[in-house]
């Protein structure tokens, strides 16, 4: 998004909303999957 904010369109600065939308379209495929990454932790279903 930062790169888009540095650009100008017909001499005018790009808006945050437009920069965010454009940055969303050009994300890497690995970043497009979304969702939270799985974290390994204690198994809370085990009974002591």
mmCIF entry with sequence, helices, sheets and N, C-alpha, C, O atoms, coordinates in Angstrom:
data_MODEL
# 
_entry.id   MODEL 
# 
_entity.id                         1 
_entity.type                       polymer 
_entity.pdbx_number_of_molecules   1 
# 
_entity_poly.entity_id                      1 
_entity_poly.type                           'polypeptide(L)' 
_entity_poly.nstd_linkage                   no 
_entity_poly.nstd_monomer                   no 
_entity_poly.pdbx_seq_one_letter_code       
;(UNK)(UNK)(UNK)(UNK)(UNK)(UNK)(UNK)(UNK)(UNK)(UNK)(UNK)(UNK)(UNK)(UNK)(UNK)(UNK)
(UNK)(UNK)(UNK)(UNK)(UNK)(UNK)(UNK)(UNK)(UNK)(UNK)(UNK)(UNK)(UNK)(UNK)(UNK)(UNK)
(UNK)(UNK)(UNK)(UNK)(UNK)(UNK)(UNK)(UNK)(UNK)(UNK)(UNK)(UNK)(UNK)(UNK)(UNK)(UNK)
;
_entity_poly.pdbx_seq_one_letter_code_can   XXXXXXXXXXXXXXXXXXXXXXXXXXXXXXXXXXXXXXXXXXXXXXXX 
_entity_poly.pdbx_strand_id                 A 
# 
loop_
_entity_poly_seq.entity_id 
_entity_poly_seq.num 
_entity_poly_seq.mon_id 
_entity_poly_seq.hetero 
1 1  UNK n 
1 2  UNK n 
1 3  UNK n 
1 4  UNK n 
1 5  UNK n 
1 6  UNK n 
1 7  UNK n 
1 8  UNK n 
1 9  UNK n 
1 10 UNK n 
1 11 UNK n 
1 12 UNK n 
1 13 UNK n 
1 14 UNK n 
1 15 UNK n 
1 16 UNK n 
1 17 UNK n 
1 18 UNK n 
1 19 UNK n 
1 20 UNK n 
1 21 UNK n 
1 22 UNK n 
1 23 UNK n 
1 24 UNK n 
1 25 UNK n 
1 26 UNK n 
1 27 UNK n 
1 28 UNK n 
1 29 UNK n 
1 30 UNK n 
1 31 UNK n 
1 32 UNK n 
1 33 UNK n 
1 34 UNK n 
1 35 UNK n 
1 36 UNK n 
1 37 UNK n 
1 38 UNK n 
1 39 UNK n 
1 40 UNK n 
1 41 UNK n 
1 42 UNK n 
1 43 UNK n 
1 44 UNK n 
1 45 UNK n 
1 46 UNK n 
1 47 UNK n 
1 48 UNK n 
# 
_struct_asym.id          A 
_struct_asym.entity_id   1 
# 
loop_
_struct_conf.conf_type_id 
_struct_conf.id 
_struct_conf.pdbx_PDB_helix_id 
_struct_conf.beg_label_comp_id 
_struct_conf.beg_label_asym_id 
_struct_conf.beg_label_seq_id 
_struct_conf.pdbx_beg_PDB_ins_code 
_struct_conf.end_label_comp_id 
_struct_conf.end_label_asym_id 
_struct_conf.end_label_seq_id 
_struct_conf.pdbx_end_PDB_ins_code 
_struct_conf.beg_auth_comp_id 
_struct_conf.beg_auth_asym_id 
_struct_conf.beg_auth_seq_id 
_struct_conf.end_auth_comp_id 
_struct_conf.end_auth_asym_id 
_struct_conf.end_auth_seq_id 
_struct_conf.pdbx_PDB_helix_class 
_struct_conf.details 
_struct_conf.pdbx_PDB_helix_length 
HELX_P HELX_P1 AA1 UNK A 2  ? UNK A 6  ? UNK A 2  UNK A 6  1 ? 5  
HELX_P HELX_P2 AA2 UNK A 16 ? UNK A 25 ? UNK A 16 UNK A 25 1 ? 10 
HELX_P HELX_P3 AA3 UNK A 29 ? UNK A 32 ? UNK A 29 UNK A 32 1 ? 4  
# 
_struct_conf_type.id          HELX_P 
_struct_conf_type.criteria    ? 
_struct_conf_type.reference   ? 
# 
_struct_sheet.id               AA1 
_struct_sheet.type             ? 
_struct_sheet.number_strands   2 
_struct_sheet.details          ? 
# 
_struct_sheet_order.sheet_id     AA1 
_struct_sheet_order.range_id_1   1 
_struct_sheet_order.range_id_2   2 
_struct_sheet_order.offset       ? 
_struct_sheet_order.sense        anti-parallel 
# 
loop_
_struct_sheet_range.sheet_id 
_struct_sheet_range.id 
_struct_sheet_range.beg_label_comp_id 
_struct_sheet_range.beg_label_asym_id 
_struct_sheet_range.beg_label_seq_id 
_struct_sheet_range.pdbx_beg_PDB_ins_code 
_struct_sheet_range.end_label_comp_id 
_struct_sheet_range.end_label_asym_id 
_struct_sheet_range.end_label_seq_id 
_struct_sheet_range.pdbx_end_PDB_ins_code 
_struct_sheet_range.beg_auth_comp_id 
_struct_sheet_range.beg_auth_asym_id 
_struct_sheet_range.beg_auth_seq_id 
_struct_sheet_range.end_auth_comp_id 
_struct_sheet_range.end_auth_asym_id 
_struct_sheet_range.end_auth_seq_id 
AA1 1 UNK A 8  ? UNK A 9  ? UNK A 8  UNK A 9  
AA1 2 UNK A 12 ? UNK A 13 ? UNK A 12 UNK A 13 
# 
loop_
_atom_site.group_PDB 
_atom_site.id 
_atom_site.type_symbol 
_atom_site.label_atom_id 
_atom_site.label_alt_id 
_atom_site.label_comp_id 
_atom_site.label_asym_id 
_atom_site.label_entity_id 
_atom_site.label_seq_id 
_atom_site.pdbx_PDB_ins_code 
_atom_site.Cartn_x 
_atom_site.Cartn_y 
_atom_site.Cartn_z 
_atom_site.occupancy 
_atom_site.B_iso_or_equiv 
_atom_site.pdbx_formal_charge 
_atom_site.auth_seq_id 
_atom_site.auth_comp_id 
_atom_site.auth_asym_id 
_atom_site.auth_atom_id 
_atom_site.pdbx_PDB_model_num 
ATOM 1   N N  . UNK A 1 1  ? 0.816  -1.179  0.000   1.00 0.00 ? 1  UNK A N  1 
ATOM 2   C CA . UNK A 1 1  ? 0.000  0.000   0.000   1.00 0.00 ? 1  UNK A CA 1 
ATOM 3   C C  . UNK A 1 1  ? 0.869  1.255   0.000   1.00 0.00 ? 1  UNK A C  1 
ATOM 4   O O  . UNK A 1 1  ? 0.526  2.251   -0.636  1.00 0.00 ? 1  UNK A O  1 
ATOM 5   N N  . UNK A 1 2  ? 1.997  1.208   0.714   1.00 0.00 ? 2  UNK A N  1 
ATOM 6   C CA . UNK A 1 2  ? 2.869  2.382   0.785   1.00 0.00 ? 2  UNK A CA 1 
ATOM 7   C C  . UNK A 1 2  ? 3.322  2.835   -0.597  1.00 0.00 ? 2  UNK A C  1 
ATOM 8   O O  . UNK A 1 2  ? 3.373  4.032   -0.880  1.00 0.00 ? 2  UNK A O  1 
ATOM 9   N N  . UNK A 1 3  ? 3.652  1.870   -1.459  1.00 0.00 ? 3  UNK A N  1 
ATOM 10  C CA . UNK A 1 3  ? 4.117  2.222   -2.807  1.00 0.00 ? 3  UNK A CA 1 
ATOM 11  C C  . UNK A 1 3  ? 3.021  2.968   -3.561  1.00 0.00 ? 3  UNK A C  1 
ATOM 12  O O  . UNK A 1 3  ? 3.295  3.965   -4.229  1.00 0.00 ? 3  UNK A O  1 
ATOM 13  N N  . UNK A 1 4  ? 1.796  2.495   -3.458  1.00 0.00 ? 4  UNK A N  1 
ATOM 14  C CA . UNK A 1 4  ? 0.689  3.150   -4.154  1.00 0.00 ? 4  UNK A CA 1 
ATOM 15  C C  . UNK A 1 4  ? 0.466  4.568   -3.632  1.00 0.00 ? 4  UNK A C  1 
ATOM 16  O O  . UNK A 1 4  ? 0.153  5.470   -4.409  1.00 0.00 ? 4  UNK A O  1 
ATOM 17  N N  . UNK A 1 5  ? 0.622  4.770   -2.331  1.00 0.00 ? 5  UNK A N  1 
ATOM 18  C CA . UNK A 1 5  ? 0.426  6.099   -1.761  1.00 0.00 ? 5  UNK A CA 1 
ATOM 19  C C  . UNK A 1 5  ? 1.457  7.098   -2.278  1.00 0.00 ? 5  UNK A C  1 
ATOM 20  O O  . UNK A 1 5  ? 1.191  8.299   -2.312  1.00 0.00 ? 5  UNK A O  1 
ATOM 21  N N  . UNK A 1 6  ? 2.629  6.611   -2.679  1.00 0.00 ? 6  UNK A N  1 
ATOM 22  C CA . UNK A 1 6  ? 3.669  7.496   -3.215  1.00 0.00 ? 6  UNK A CA 1 
ATOM 23  C C  . UNK A 1 6  ? 3.389  7.910   -4.659  1.00 0.00 ? 6  UNK A C  1 
ATOM 24  O O  . UNK A 1 6  ? 4.003  8.857   -5.152  1.00 0.00 ? 6  UNK A O  1 
ATOM 25  N N  . UNK A 1 7  ? 2.479  7.224   -5.343  1.00 0.00 ? 7  UNK A N  1 
ATOM 26  C CA . UNK A 1 7  ? 2.191  7.498   -6.748  1.00 0.00 ? 7  UNK A CA 1 
ATOM 27  C C  . UNK A 1 7  ? 1.188  8.641   -6.882  1.00 0.00 ? 7  UNK A C  1 
ATOM 28  O O  . UNK A 1 7  ? 0.439  8.949   -5.955  1.00 0.00 ? 7  UNK A O  1 
ATOM 29  N N  . UNK A 1 8  ? 1.198  9.252   -8.046  1.00 0.00 ? 8  UNK A N  1 
ATOM 30  C CA . UNK A 1 8  ? 0.237  10.312  -8.339  1.00 0.00 ? 8  UNK A CA 1 
ATOM 31  C C  . UNK A 1 8  ? -0.554 9.947   -9.587  1.00 0.00 ? 8  UNK A C  1 
ATOM 32  O O  . UNK A 1 8  ? -0.034 9.302   -10.497 1.00 0.00 ? 8  UNK A O  1 
ATOM 33  N N  . UNK A 1 9  ? -1.798 10.358  -9.622  1.00 0.00 ? 9  UNK A N  1 
ATOM 34  C CA . UNK A 1 9  ? -2.654 10.147  -10.781 1.00 0.00 ? 9  UNK A CA 1 
ATOM 35  C C  . UNK A 1 9  ? -2.997 11.530  -11.335 1.00 0.00 ? 9  UNK A C  1 
ATOM 36  O O  . UNK A 1 9  ? -3.681 12.321  -10.685 1.00 0.00 ? 9  UNK A O  1 
ATOM 37  N N  . UNK A 1 10 ? -2.517 11.802  -12.530 1.00 0.00 ? 10 UNK A N  1 
ATOM 38  C CA . UNK A 1 10 ? -2.701 13.105  -13.161 1.00 0.00 ? 10 UNK A CA 1 
ATOM 39  C C  . UNK A 1 10 ? -2.289 14.240  -12.224 1.00 0.00 ? 10 UNK A C  1 
ATOM 40  O O  . UNK A 1 10 ? -2.969 15.261  -12.126 1.00 0.00 ? 10 UNK A O  1 
ATOM 41  N N  . UNK A 1 11 ? -1.159 14.038  -11.538 1.00 0.00 ? 11 UNK A N  1 
ATOM 42  C CA . UNK A 1 11 ? -0.608 15.059  -10.652 1.00 0.00 ? 11 UNK A CA 1 
ATOM 43  C C  . UNK A 1 11 ? -1.243 15.136  -9.278  1.00 0.00 ? 11 UNK A C  1 
ATOM 44  O O  . UNK A 1 11 ? -0.823 15.950  -8.455  1.00 0.00 ? 11 UNK A O  1 
ATOM 45  N N  . UNK A 1 12 ? -2.237 14.317  -9.009  1.00 0.00 ? 12 UNK A N  1 
ATOM 46  C CA . UNK A 1 12 ? -2.925 14.318  -7.718  1.00 0.00 ? 12 UNK A CA 1 
ATOM 47  C C  . UNK A 1 12 ? -2.479 13.105  -6.897  1.00 0.00 ? 12 UNK A C  1 
ATOM 48  O O  . UNK A 1 12 ? -2.250 12.031  -7.452  1.00 0.00 ? 12 UNK A O  1 
ATOM 49  N N  . UNK A 1 13 ? -2.355 13.273  -5.580  1.00 0.00 ? 13 UNK A N  1 
ATOM 50  C CA . UNK A 1 13 ? -1.999 12.121  -4.745  1.00 0.00 ? 13 UNK A CA 1 
ATOM 51  C C  . UNK A 1 13 ? -3.133 11.099  -4.725  1.00 0.00 ? 13 UNK A C  1 
ATOM 52  O O  . UNK A 1 13 ? -4.305 11.447  -4.866  1.00 0.00 ? 13 UNK A O  1 
ATOM 53  N N  . UNK A 1 14 ? -2.766 9.847   -4.548  1.00 0.00 ? 14 UNK A N  1 
ATOM 54  C CA . UNK A 1 14 ? -3.745 8.770   -4.492  1.00 0.00 ? 14 UNK A CA 1 
ATOM 55  C C  . UNK A 1 14 ? -4.372 8.723   -3.104  1.00 0.00 ? 14 UNK A C  1 
ATOM 56  O O  . UNK A 1 14 ? -3.681 8.926   -2.106  1.00 0.00 ? 14 UNK A O  1 
ATOM 57  N N  . UNK A 1 15 ? -5.662 8.459   -3.033  1.00 0.00 ? 15 UNK A N  1 
ATOM 58  C CA . UNK A 1 15 ? -6.342 8.381   -1.738  1.00 0.00 ? 15 UNK A CA 1 
ATOM 59  C C  . UNK A 1 15 ? -5.979 7.075   -1.035  1.00 0.00 ? 15 UNK A C  1 
ATOM 60  O O  . UNK A 1 15 ? -5.583 6.097   -1.668  1.00 0.00 ? 15 UNK A O  1 
ATOM 61  N N  . UNK A 1 16 ? -6.121 7.086   0.276   1.00 0.00 ? 16 UNK A N  1 
ATOM 62  C CA . UNK A 1 16 ? -5.850 5.877   1.069   1.00 0.00 ? 16 UNK A CA 1 
ATOM 63  C C  . UNK A 1 16 ? -6.757 4.730   0.637   1.00 0.00 ? 16 UNK A C  1 
ATOM 64  O O  . UNK A 1 16 ? -6.322 3.582   0.549   1.00 0.00 ? 16 UNK A O  1 
ATOM 65  N N  . UNK A 1 17 ? -8.015 5.050   0.371   1.00 0.00 ? 17 UNK A N  1 
ATOM 66  C CA . UNK A 1 17 ? -8.989 4.021   0.011   1.00 0.00 ? 17 UNK A CA 1 
ATOM 67  C C  . UNK A 1 17 ? -8.613 3.360   -1.320  1.00 0.00 ? 17 UNK A C  1 
ATOM 68  O O  . UNK A 1 17 ? -8.675 2.137   -1.442  1.00 0.00 ? 17 UNK A O  1 
ATOM 69  N N  . UNK A 1 18 ? -8.224 4.163   -2.314  1.00 0.00 ? 18 UNK A N  1 
ATOM 70  C CA . UNK A 1 18 ? -7.832 3.623   -3.609  1.00 0.00 ? 18 UNK A CA 1 
ATOM 71  C C  . UNK A 1 18 ? -6.524 2.832   -3.494  1.00 0.00 ? 18 UNK A C  1 
ATOM 72  O O  . UNK A 1 18 ? -6.392 1.762   -4.089  1.00 0.00 ? 18 UNK A O  1 
ATOM 73  N N  . UNK A 1 19 ? -5.567 3.352   -2.735  1.00 0.00 ? 19 UNK A N  1 
ATOM 74  C CA . UNK A 1 19 ? -4.291 2.658   -2.544  1.00 0.00 ? 19 UNK A CA 1 
ATOM 75  C C  . UNK A 1 19 ? -4.519 1.307   -1.868  1.00 0.00 ? 19 UNK A C  1 
ATOM 76  O O  . UNK A 1 19 ? -3.893 0.316   -2.245  1.00 0.00 ? 19 UNK A O  1 
ATOM 77  N N  . UNK A 1 20 ? -5.397 1.258   -0.890  1.00 0.00 ? 20 UNK A N  1 
ATOM 78  C CA . UNK A 1 20 ? -5.696 0.006   -0.193  1.00 0.00 ? 20 UNK A CA 1 
ATOM 79  C C  . UNK A 1 20 ? -6.344 -0.994  -1.139  1.00 0.00 ? 20 UNK A C  1 
ATOM 80  O O  . UNK A 1 20 ? -5.993 -2.174  -1.129  1.00 0.00 ? 20 UNK A O  1 
ATOM 81  N N  . UNK A 1 21 ? -7.289 -0.533  -1.957  1.00 0.00 ? 21 UNK A N  1 
ATOM 82  C CA . UNK A 1 21 ? -7.963 -1.424  -2.905  1.00 0.00 ? 21 UNK A CA 1 
ATOM 83  C C  . UNK A 1 21 ? -6.976 -1.973  -3.931  1.00 0.00 ? 21 UNK A C  1 
ATOM 84  O O  . UNK A 1 21 ? -7.016 -3.162  -4.248  1.00 0.00 ? 21 UNK A O  1 
ATOM 85  N N  . UNK A 1 22 ? -6.101 -1.133  -4.448  1.00 0.00 ? 22 UNK A N  1 
ATOM 86  C CA . UNK A 1 22 ? -5.132 -1.579  -5.444  1.00 0.00 ? 22 UNK A CA 1 
ATOM 87  C C  . UNK A 1 22 ? -4.122 -2.546  -4.828  1.00 0.00 ? 22 UNK A C  1 
ATOM 88  O O  . UNK A 1 22 ? -3.737 -3.528  -5.463  1.00 0.00 ? 22 UNK A O  1 
ATOM 89  N N  . UNK A 1 23 ? -3.696 -2.277  -3.609  1.00 0.00 ? 23 UNK A N  1 
ATOM 90  C CA . UNK A 1 23 ? -2.754 -3.164  -2.937  1.00 0.00 ? 23 UNK A CA 1 
ATOM 91  C C  . UNK A 1 23 ? -3.382 -4.538  -2.697  1.00 0.00 ? 23 UNK A C  1 
ATOM 92  O O  . UNK A 1 23 ? -2.694 -5.557  -2.754  1.00 0.00 ? 23 UNK A O  1 
ATOM 93  N N  . UNK A 1 24 ? -4.677 -4.560  -2.430  1.00 0.00 ? 24 UNK A N  1 
ATOM 94  C CA . UNK A 1 24 ? -5.384 -5.825  -2.227  1.00 0.00 ? 24 UNK A CA 1 
ATOM 95  C C  . UNK A 1 24 ? -5.365 -6.660  -3.501  1.00 0.00 ? 24 UNK A C  1 
ATOM 96  O O  . UNK A 1 24 ? -5.197 -7.878  -3.443  1.00 0.00 ? 24 UNK A O  1 
ATOM 97  N N  . UNK A 1 25 ? -5.536 -6.015  -4.646  1.00 0.00 ? 25 UNK A N  1 
ATOM 98  C CA . UNK A 1 25 ? -5.577 -6.731  -5.915  1.00 0.00 ? 25 UNK A CA 1 
ATOM 99  C C  . UNK A 1 25 ? -4.236 -7.336  -6.313  1.00 0.00 ? 25 UNK A C  1 
ATOM 100 O O  . UNK A 1 25 ? -4.207 -8.349  -7.013  1.00 0.00 ? 25 UNK A O  1 
ATOM 101 N N  . UNK A 1 26 ? -3.138 -6.748  -5.889  1.00 0.00 ? 26 UNK A N  1 
ATOM 102 C CA . UNK A 1 26 ? -1.823 -7.211  -6.337  1.00 0.00 ? 26 UNK A CA 1 
ATOM 103 C C  . UNK A 1 26 ? -1.068 -8.001  -5.264  1.00 0.00 ? 26 UNK A C  1 
ATOM 104 O O  . UNK A 1 26 ? 0.150  -8.154  -5.352  1.00 0.00 ? 26 UNK A O  1 
ATOM 105 N N  . UNK A 1 27 ? -1.782 -8.499  -4.260  1.00 0.00 ? 27 UNK A N  1 
ATOM 106 C CA . UNK A 1 27 ? -1.127 -9.318  -3.226  1.00 0.00 ? 27 UNK A CA 1 
ATOM 107 C C  . UNK A 1 27 ? -0.617 -10.623 -3.815  1.00 0.00 ? 27 UNK A C  1 
ATOM 108 O O  . UNK A 1 27 ? -1.137 -11.119 -4.815  1.00 0.00 ? 27 UNK A O  1 
ATOM 109 N N  . UNK A 1 28 ? 0.401  -11.164 -3.183  1.00 0.00 ? 28 UNK A N  1 
ATOM 110 C CA . UNK A 1 28 ? 0.918  -12.471 -3.568  1.00 0.00 ? 28 UNK A CA 1 
ATOM 111 C C  . UNK A 1 28 ? -0.132 -13.544 -3.288  1.00 0.00 ? 28 UNK A C  1 
ATOM 112 O O  . UNK A 1 28 ? -0.926 -13.399 -2.359  1.00 0.00 ? 28 UNK A O  1 
ATOM 113 N N  . UNK A 1 29 ? -0.147 -14.617 -4.077  1.00 0.00 ? 29 UNK A N  1 
ATOM 114 C CA . UNK A 1 29 ? -1.127 -15.683 -3.832  1.00 0.00 ? 29 UNK A CA 1 
ATOM 115 C C  . UNK A 1 29 ? -1.087 -16.213 -2.402  1.00 0.00 ? 29 UNK A C  1 
ATOM 116 O O  . UNK A 1 29 ? -2.131 -16.540 -1.838  1.00 0.00 ? 29 UNK A O  1 
ATOM 117 N N  . UNK A 1 30 ? 0.106  -16.304 -1.807  1.00 0.00 ? 30 UNK A N  1 
ATOM 118 C CA . UNK A 1 30 ? 0.204  -16.816 -0.438  1.00 0.00 ? 30 UNK A CA 1 
ATOM 119 C C  . UNK A 1 30 ? -0.469 -15.870 0.555   1.00 0.00 ? 30 UNK A C  1 
ATOM 120 O O  . UNK A 1 30 ? -0.944 -16.312 1.601   1.00 0.00 ? 30 UNK A O  1 
ATOM 121 N N  . UNK A 1 31 ? -0.516 -14.582 0.242   1.00 0.00 ? 31 UNK A N  1 
ATOM 122 C CA . UNK A 1 31 ? -1.153 -13.608 1.126   1.00 0.00 ? 31 UNK A CA 1 
ATOM 123 C C  . UNK A 1 31 ? -2.655 -13.523 0.876   1.00 0.00 ? 31 UNK A C  1 
ATOM 124 O O  . UNK A 1 31 ? -3.384 -12.973 1.701   1.00 0.00 ? 31 UNK A O  1 
ATOM 125 N N  . UNK A 1 32 ? -3.124 -14.053 -0.236  1.00 0.00 ? 32 UNK A N  1 
ATOM 126 C CA . UNK A 1 32 ? -4.538 -13.971 -0.573  1.00 0.00 ? 32 UNK A CA 1 
ATOM 127 C C  . UNK A 1 32 ? -5.365 -15.043 0.108   1.00 0.00 ? 32 UNK A C  1 
ATOM 128 O O  . UNK A 1 32 ? -6.592 -14.949 0.135   1.00 0.00 ? 32 UNK A O  1 
ATOM 129 N N  . UNK A 1 33 ? -4.732 -16.043 0.649   1.00 0.00 ? 33 UNK A N  1 
ATOM 130 C CA . UNK A 1 33 ? -5.485 -17.156 1.245   1.00 0.00 ? 33 UNK A CA 1 
ATOM 131 C C  . UNK A 1 33 ? -6.290 -16.716 2.455   1.00 0.00 ? 33 UNK A C  1 
ATOM 132 O O  . UNK A 1 33 ? -7.373 -17.243 2.712   1.00 0.00 ? 33 UNK A O  1 
ATOM 133 N N  . UNK A 1 34 ? -5.770 -15.766 3.188   1.00 0.00 ? 34 UNK A N  1 
ATOM 134 C CA . UNK A 1 34 ? -6.490 -15.236 4.339   1.00 0.00 ? 34 UNK A CA 1 
ATOM 135 C C  . UNK A 1 34 ? -6.584 -16.217 5.487   1.00 0.00 ? 34 UNK A C  1 
ATOM 136 O O  . UNK A 1 34 ? -5.993 -17.297 5.454   1.00 0.00 ? 34 UNK A O  1 
ATOM 137 N N  . UNK A 1 35 ? -7.323 -15.834 6.489   1.00 0.00 ? 35 UNK A N  1 
ATOM 138 C CA . UNK A 1 35 ? -7.496 -16.690 7.650   1.00 0.00 ? 35 UNK A CA 1 
ATOM 139 C C  . UNK A 1 35 ? -6.312 -16.609 8.599   1.00 0.00 ? 35 UNK A C  1 
ATOM 140 O O  . UNK A 1 35 ? -5.236 -16.125 8.247   1.00 0.00 ? 35 UNK A O  1 
ATOM 141 N N  . UNK A 1 36 ? -6.535 -17.083 9.782   1.00 0.00 ? 36 UNK A N  1 
ATOM 142 C CA . UNK A 1 36 ? -5.481 -17.071 10.788  1.00 0.00 ? 36 UNK A CA 1 
ATOM 143 C C  . UNK A 1 36 ? -4.555 -18.262 10.579  1.00 0.00 ? 36 UNK A C  1 
ATOM 144 O O  . UNK A 1 36 ? -4.991 -19.352 10.209  1.00 0.00 ? 36 UNK A O  1 
ATOM 145 N N  . UNK A 1 37 ? -3.296 -18.036 10.817  1.00 0.00 ? 37 UNK A N  1 
ATOM 146 C CA . UNK A 1 37 ? -2.325 -19.125 10.722  1.00 0.00 ? 37 UNK A CA 1 
ATOM 147 C C  . UNK A 1 37 ? -2.495 -20.041 11.941  1.00 0.00 ? 37 UNK A C  1 
ATOM 148 O O  . UNK A 1 37 ? -2.746 -19.570 13.050  1.00 0.00 ? 37 UNK A O  1 
ATOM 149 N N  . UNK A 1 38 ? -2.357 -21.335 11.725  1.00 0.00 ? 38 UNK A N  1 
ATOM 150 C CA . UNK A 1 38 ? -2.496 -22.277 12.833  1.00 0.00 ? 38 UNK A CA 1 
ATOM 151 C C  . UNK A 1 38 ? -1.275 -22.199 13.734  1.00 0.00 ? 38 UNK A C  1 
ATOM 152 O O  . UNK A 1 38 ? -0.140 -22.115 13.265  1.00 0.00 ? 38 UNK A O  1 
ATOM 153 N N  . UNK A 1 39 ? -1.526 -22.229 15.017  1.00 0.00 ? 39 UNK A N  1 
ATOM 154 C CA . UNK A 1 39 ? -0.459 -22.165 16.002  1.00 0.00 ? 39 UNK A CA 1 
ATOM 155 C C  . UNK A 1 39 ? -0.524 -23.436 16.826  1.00 0.00 ? 39 UNK A C  1 
ATOM 156 O O  . UNK A 1 39 ? -1.579 -23.802 17.342  1.00 0.00 ? 39 UNK A O  1 
ATOM 157 N N  . UNK A 1 40 ? 0.611  -24.104 16.944  1.00 0.00 ? 40 UNK A N  1 
ATOM 158 C CA . UNK A 1 40 ? 0.660  -25.306 17.770  1.00 0.00 ? 40 UNK A CA 1 
ATOM 159 C C  . UNK A 1 40 ? 0.730  -24.896 19.230  1.00 0.00 ? 40 UNK A C  1 
ATOM 160 O O  . UNK A 1 40 ? 1.495  -24.005 19.600  1.00 0.00 ? 40 UNK A O  1 
ATOM 161 N N  . UNK A 1 41 ? -0.059 -25.539 20.039  1.00 0.00 ? 41 UNK A N  1 
ATOM 162 C CA . UNK A 1 41 ? -0.079 -25.211 21.457  1.00 0.00 ? 41 UNK A CA 1 
ATOM 163 C C  . UNK A 1 41 ? -0.539 -26.417 22.247  1.00 0.00 ? 41 UNK A C  1 
ATOM 164 O O  . UNK A 1 41 ? -0.653 -27.519 21.709  1.00 0.00 ? 41 UNK A O  1 
ATOM 165 N N  . UNK A 1 42 ? -0.798 -26.209 23.500  1.00 0.00 ? 42 UNK A N  1 
ATOM 166 C CA . UNK A 1 42 ? -1.241 -27.335 24.342  1.00 0.00 ? 42 UNK A CA 1 
ATOM 167 C C  . UNK A 1 42 ? -2.612 -27.840 23.897  1.00 0.00 ? 42 UNK A C  1 
ATOM 168 O O  . UNK A 1 42 ? -3.472 -27.069 23.473  1.00 0.00 ? 42 UNK A O  1 
ATOM 169 N N  . UNK A 1 43 ? -2.787 -29.136 24.005  1.00 0.00 ? 43 UNK A N  1 
ATOM 170 C CA . UNK A 1 43 ? -4.069 -29.729 23.687  1.00 0.00 ? 43 UNK A CA 1 
ATOM 171 C C  . UNK A 1 43 ? -4.970 -29.568 24.906  1.00 0.00 ? 43 UNK A C  1 
ATOM 172 O O  . UNK A 1 43 ? -4.798 -30.272 25.902  1.00 0.00 ? 43 UNK A O  1 
ATOM 173 N N  . UNK A 1 44 ? -5.915 -28.662 24.836  1.00 0.00 ? 44 UNK A N  1 
ATOM 174 C CA . UNK A 1 44 ? -6.752 -28.346 25.985  1.00 0.00 ? 44 UNK A CA 1 
ATOM 175 C C  . UNK A 1 44 ? -7.840 -29.384 26.230  1.00 0.00 ? 44 UNK A C  1 
ATOM 176 O O  . UNK A 1 44 ? -8.521 -29.338 27.255  1.00 0.00 ? 44 UNK A O  1 
ATOM 177 N N  . UNK A 1 45 ? -8.007 -30.314 25.302  1.00 0.00 ? 45 UNK A N  1 
ATOM 178 C CA . UNK A 1 45 ? -9.062 -31.327 25.477  1.00 0.00 ? 45 UNK A CA 1 
ATOM 179 C C  . UNK A 1 45 ? -8.567 -32.523 26.283  1.00 0.00 ? 45 UNK A C  1 
ATOM 180 O O  . UNK A 1 45 ? -9.375 -33.362 26.684  1.00 0.00 ? 45 UNK A O  1 
ATOM 181 N N  . UNK A 1 46 ? -7.287 -32.623 26.525  1.00 0.00 ? 46 UNK A N  1 
ATOM 182 C CA . UNK A 1 46 ? -6.759 -33.740 27.322  1.00 0.00 ? 46 UNK A CA 1 
ATOM 183 C C  . UNK A 1 46 ? -7.185 -33.554 28.774  1.00 0.00 ? 46 UNK A C  1 
ATOM 184 O O  . UNK A 1 46 ? -7.164 -32.445 29.309  1.00 0.00 ? 46 UNK A O  1 
ATOM 185 N N  . UNK A 1 47 ? -7.566 -34.650 29.390  1.00 0.00 ? 47 UNK A N  1 
ATOM 186 C CA . UNK A 1 47 ? -7.940 -34.596 30.799  1.00 0.00 ? 47 UNK A CA 1 
ATOM 187 C C  . UNK A 1 47 ? -6.788 -35.144 31.620  1.00 0.00 ? 47 UNK A C  1 
ATOM 188 O O  . UNK A 1 47 ? -6.224 -36.198 31.325  1.00 0.00 ? 47 UNK A O  1 
ATOM 189 N N  . UNK A 1 48 ? -6.460 -34.398 32.654  1.00 0.00 ? 48 UNK A N  1 
ATOM 190 C CA . UNK A 1 48 ? -5.323 -34.678 33.469  1.00 0.00 ? 48 UNK A CA 1 
ATOM 191 C C  . UNK A 1 48 ? -5.363 -35.883 34.250  1.00 0.00 ? 48 UNK A C  1 
ATOM 192 O O  . UNK A 1 48 ? -4.413 -36.182 34.974  1.00 0.00 ? 48 UNK A O  1 
# 
